[in-house]
């Protein structure tokens, strides 16, 4: 995937986040949807803009760290009313 296509995906994901927020969805469901979109955006940035896809070992470490962080945020989103 080229950097231009990655940029287009980032714009689409950002627009989707904005559209979801504008729907009036709130609470846990809004948090979960926005976190999922943010996770996808973070993966795109790490793998395409920072070219970590070319360094698989480092990419796996970043993916693990990101996954743990996002799972912690998801847990908070579900646990806090």
N, CA, C and O of each residue as an XYZ file, in Angstrom:
324
protein
N       0.848     -1.173      0.000
C       0.000      0.000      0.000
C       0.895      1.239      0.000
O       1.849      1.333      0.773
N       0.578      2.162     -0.861
C       1.369      3.385     -0.944
C       0.997      4.325      0.201
O      -0.017      4.143      0.875
N       1.829      5.313      0.397
C       1.573      6.300      1.445
C       0.297      7.074      1.115
O      -0.454      7.443      2.019
N       0.050      7.320     -0.158
C      -1.157      8.042     -0.558
C      -2.411      7.242     -0.223
O      -3.396      7.805      0.255
N      -2.381      5.944     -0.468
C      -3.530      5.110     -0.111
C      -3.703      5.031      1.401
O      -4.828      5.023      1.901
N      -2.599      4.972      2.123
C      -2.676      4.960      3.589
C      -3.304      6.257      4.088
O      -4.127      6.246      5.002
N      -2.910      7.370      3.484
C      -3.470      8.670      3.850
C      -4.968      8.684      3.576
O      -5.745      9.173      4.396
N      -5.379      8.150      2.426
C      -6.807      8.105      2.086
C      -7.574      7.257      3.104
O      -8.681      7.622      3.499
N      -6.999      6.135      3.528
C      -7.631      5.302      4.555
C      -7.732      6.053      5.874
O      -8.746      5.960      6.567
N      -6.688      6.798      6.226
C      -6.735      7.576      7.468
C      -7.838      8.625      7.420
O      -8.545      8.834      8.406
N      -7.986      9.279      6.286
C      -9.051     10.275      6.132
C     -10.421      9.588      6.246
O     -11.328     10.106      6.898
N     -10.563      8.421      5.608
C     -11.837      7.694      5.664
C     -12.155      7.260      7.092
O     -13.297      7.376      7.536
N     -11.159      6.764      7.807
C     -11.383      6.344      9.192
C     -11.723      7.530     10.094
O     -12.551      7.414     10.997
N     -11.082      8.659      9.845
C     -11.381      9.866     10.611
C     -12.802     10.342     10.321
O     -13.530     10.734     11.233
N     -13.190     10.306      9.058
C     -14.553     10.700      8.693
C     -15.568      9.750      9.326
O     -16.637     10.177      9.760
N     -15.233      8.480      9.375
C     -16.127      7.506     10.013
C     -16.257      7.793     11.508
O     -17.354      7.712     12.059
N     -15.156      8.123     12.160
C     -15.212      8.478     13.587
C     -16.120      9.679     13.802
O     -16.926      9.697     14.732
N     -15.989     10.674     12.948
C     -16.811     11.876     13.049
C     -18.276     11.546     12.807
O     -19.152     12.037     13.518
N     -18.543     10.720     11.809
C     -19.927     10.341     11.501
C     -20.551      9.566     12.655
O     -21.714      9.783     12.995
N     -19.786      8.668     13.253
C     -20.302      7.889     14.384
C     -20.613      8.820     15.551
O     -21.642      8.664     16.209
N     -19.747      9.776     15.812
C     -19.979     10.710     16.908
C     -21.203     11.578     16.636
O     -21.918     11.954     17.564
N     -21.445     11.896     15.367
C     -22.582     12.748     15.011
C     -23.910     11.997     15.046
O     -24.967     12.628     15.013
N     -23.883     10.682     15.110
C     -25.131      9.915     15.133
C     -25.866     10.018     16.449
O     -27.040      9.656     16.536
N     -25.206     10.498     17.455
C     -25.840     10.591     18.754
C     -25.553      9.382     19.633
O     -26.020      9.310     20.770
N     -24.789      8.441     19.110
C     -24.384      7.286     19.901
C     -23.571      7.797     21.087
O     -22.764      8.716     20.947
N     -23.789      7.199     22.247
C     -23.050      7.686     23.409
C     -22.689      6.525     24.321
O     -23.094      5.382     24.109
N     -21.928      6.853     25.320
C     -21.557      5.867     26.328
C     -20.576      4.830     25.836
O     -19.677      5.115     25.046
N     -20.773      3.622     26.322
C     -19.844      2.530     26.029
C     -19.732      2.238     24.547
O     -18.638      2.019     24.026
N     -20.881      2.236     23.864
C     -20.851      1.870     22.446
C     -20.048      2.874     21.624
O     -19.285      2.485     20.739
N     -20.216      4.149     21.910
C     -19.420      5.164     21.205
C     -17.948      4.955     21.495
O     -17.124      4.996     20.581
N     -17.606      4.734     22.748
C     -16.206      4.523     23.119
C     -15.620      3.313     22.408
O     -14.496      3.374     21.911
N     -16.361      2.221     22.353
C     -15.854      1.004     21.715
C     -15.652      1.184     20.211
O     -14.654      0.726     19.655
N     -16.594      1.847     19.564
C     -16.462      2.068     18.113
C     -15.287      2.995     17.827
O     -14.488      2.723     16.931
N     -15.175      4.079     18.573
C     -14.089      5.034     18.342
C     -12.734      4.398     18.665
O     -11.754      4.657     17.967
N     -12.666      3.580     19.696
C     -11.413      2.888     20.015
C     -11.010      1.918     18.906
O      -9.831      1.815     18.568
N     -11.977      1.215     18.346
C     -11.673      0.302     17.243
C     -11.138      1.073     16.032
O     -10.184      0.640     15.386
N     -11.750      2.200     15.736
C     -11.280      3.014     14.615
C      -9.886      3.597     14.903
O      -9.042      3.669     14.010
N      -9.658      4.005     16.140
C      -8.343      4.537     16.513
C      -7.275      3.457     16.414
O      -6.147      3.736     16.008
N      -7.616      2.240     16.778
C      -6.676      1.121     16.684
C      -6.286      0.890     15.222
O      -5.112      0.701     14.906
N      -7.272      0.909     14.351
C      -6.996      0.731     12.917
C      -6.104      1.856     12.396
O      -5.188      1.613     11.610
N      -6.370      3.072     12.829
C      -5.544      4.201     12.395
C      -4.116      4.074     12.917
O      -3.161      4.353     12.191
N      -3.968      3.661     14.155
C      -2.628      3.494     14.728
C      -1.836      2.430     13.977
O      -0.646      2.605     13.713
N      -2.497      1.330     13.635
C      -1.819      0.274     12.866
C      -1.378      0.789     11.493
O      -0.274      0.490     11.037
N      -2.242      1.558     10.844
C      -1.878      2.139      9.542
C      -0.660      3.043      9.666
O       0.265      2.969      8.858
N      -0.666      3.885     10.671
C       0.455      4.812     10.848
C       1.740      4.051     11.131
O       2.781      4.347     10.544
N       1.674      3.082     12.021
C       2.882      2.319     12.354
C       3.427      1.554     11.155
O       4.632      1.562     10.902
N       2.545      0.898     10.424
C       3.015      0.031      9.347
C       3.291      0.756      8.031
O       4.185      0.349      7.289
N       2.556      1.804      7.728
C       2.721      2.463      6.428
C       3.555      3.724      6.491
O       4.468      3.898      5.683
N       3.262      4.610      7.432
C       4.022      5.850      7.510
C       5.397      5.642      8.141
O       6.390      6.203      7.676
N       5.451      4.842      9.189
C       6.733      4.593      9.852
C       7.471      3.405      9.262
O       8.596      3.108      9.665
N       6.847      2.723      8.309
C       7.440      1.602      7.570
C       7.897      0.467      8.489
O       8.908     -0.183      8.223
N       7.154      0.233      9.563
C       7.508     -0.867     10.444
C       7.190     -2.223      9.817
O       7.660     -3.253     10.300
N       6.404     -2.230      8.756
C       6.134     -3.490      8.061
C       7.425     -4.078      7.500
O       7.509     -5.284      7.266
N       8.430     -3.233      7.284
C       9.713     -3.690      6.765
C      10.623     -4.237      7.871
O      11.669     -4.822      7.591
N      10.218     -4.042      9.111
C      10.978     -4.558     10.262
C      10.023     -5.385     11.117
O       9.518     -4.897     12.129
N       9.768     -6.640     10.719
C       8.715     -7.433     11.362
C       8.868     -7.612     12.874
O       7.867     -7.602     13.590
N      10.070     -7.772     13.368
C      10.244     -7.968     14.812
C       9.851     -6.724     15.593
O       9.180     -6.812     16.621
N      10.268     -5.583     15.107
C       9.908     -4.327     15.767
C       8.407     -4.089     15.631
O       7.759     -3.635     16.573
N       7.864     -4.393     14.470
C       6.424     -4.209     14.239
C       5.609     -5.067     15.205
O       4.592     -4.616     15.732
N       6.053     -6.297     15.436
C       5.344     -7.160     16.380
C       5.368     -6.583     17.791
O       4.370     -6.643     18.507
N       6.511     -6.022     18.189
C       6.602     -5.405     19.511
C       5.665     -4.218     19.648
O       4.983     -4.075     20.663
N       5.629     -3.364     18.630
C       4.728     -2.225     18.664
C       3.273     -2.686     18.631
O       2.428     -2.114     19.319
N       2.974     -3.711     17.839
C       1.607     -4.225     17.760
C       1.165     -4.790     19.109
O       0.023     -4.590     19.523
N       2.055     -5.487     19.786
C       1.728     -6.025     21.102
C       1.483     -4.896     22.103
O       0.504     -4.926     22.848
N       2.365     -3.911     22.117
C       2.187     -2.769     23.019
C       0.893     -2.029     22.740
O       0.175     -1.648     23.665
N       0.595     -1.824     21.459
C      -0.643     -1.147     21.080
C      -1.856     -1.977     21.483
O      -2.840     -1.435     21.986
N      -1.792     -3.277     21.268
C      -2.908     -4.156     21.624
C      -3.173     -4.122     23.130
O      -4.326     -4.035     23.553
N      -2.125     -4.189     23.930
C      -2.300     -4.143     25.384
C      -2.897     -2.809     25.828
O      -3.777     -2.770     26.688
N      -2.414     -1.723     25.239
C      -2.924     -0.398     25.571
C      -4.395     -0.266     25.176
O      -5.211      0.221     25.958
N      -4.727     -0.696     23.970
C      -6.107     -0.582     23.502
C      -7.042     -1.501     24.302
O      -8.186     -1.134     24.574
N      -6.567     -2.679     24.675
C      -7.390     -3.565     25.502
C      -7.632     -2.960     26.886
O      -8.718     -3.098     27.449
N      -6.622     -2.295     27.423
C      -6.806     -1.617     28.711
C      -7.841     -0.501     28.580
O      -8.704     -0.351     29.444
N      -7.759      0.280     27.507
C      -8.740      1.346     27.291
C     -10.139      0.778     27.068
O     -11.127      1.341     27.538
N     -10.215     -0.333     26.353
C     -11.503     -0.979     26.134
C     -12.088     -1.472     27.464
O     -13.284     -1.329     27.715
N     -11.244     -2.043     28.299
C     -11.698     -2.463     29.616
C     -12.224     -1.315     30.439
O     -13.237     -1.451     31.126
N     -11.546     -0.178     30.377
C     -12.022      1.007     31.096
C     -13.342      1.497     30.529
O     -14.238      1.893     31.274
N     -13.458      1.469     29.206
C     -14.692      1.940     28.569
C     -15.888      1.083     28.978
O     -17.000      1.585     29.144
N     -15.643     -0.205     29.137
C     -16.727     -1.119     29.518
C     -17.010     -1.028     31.021
O     -18.161     -1.117     31.446
N     -15.971     -0.853     31.808
C     -16.121     -0.891     33.264
C     -16.720      0.390     33.847
O     -17.456      0.351     34.833
N     -16.398      1.514     33.229
C     -16.861      2.788     33.776
C     -18.215      3.144     33.150
O     -18.338      3.211     31.927
N     -19.218      3.367     33.986
C     -20.564      3.664     33.441
C     -20.663      5.003     32.750
O     -21.730      5.365     32.255
